[in-house]
Amino acid sequence: MKALKAYTIQFVGLKVGEHSFDYQIDQTFFNNFEFEEFNEADVKIDLKLIKKTTLLELYFDASGHVNVNCDLTNEPYNQPIEDSFKLVVKFGAEYNDDNEDILIVPHGEYEINVAQYIYELIVLAVPAKRIHPGIADGTLKSDILSKLEELSPENGNDENGSEDIDPRWNNLKKLLTDK
């Protein structure tokens, strides 16, 4: 993964204290992970690395947008992204990333690649159900949306306005009134 070499931080030469790194993430970044759910991406990552004598603290802040397709209408729209993540890097006998907030790297390691953490931060910041904002405020006009409204059930009412209730429920209603 030579393309992700830009996301490698060599911390061994850094002085103890705070260091800042900025990354501009676009669609080519996600192509390296073979992730194709975004049409395009424009996310800025502000990474603050605090080097201490025995550990490293990394603070990731993501802001921007990704262009995704709506789950209801398949219309593309820009989904805003705002998220943050803290990672603590400790040194130990062997590599261990079992804990999502703590990364243990072997003694003698001199660099860390943060591409995987950036990738996960952005992907997890996108809501599981992606709905175009035009659906909520009624401004989106789409053939698919109009067809969905046409085929939706009418709240259980028939043409006369009376409720169409299964007759088996009437016997259950009697149980409530027969006290």
Buried (B, 14 or more C-beta within 10 A) or exposed (E): EEEBEEBEBEBEEEEEEEBEBEBEBEBEBBEBBEBEEBEEBBBEBBBBBBBEEEBBBBBBBBBBBBBBBBEBBEBBBBBEBEBEBEBBBEEEEEEEEEEEEEBBBEEEEEEBBBBEBBBBBBBEBBEEEBBBEBBEEEEBEBEEBEEEEEEEEEEEEEEEEEEEEEEEEEEEEEEEEEE
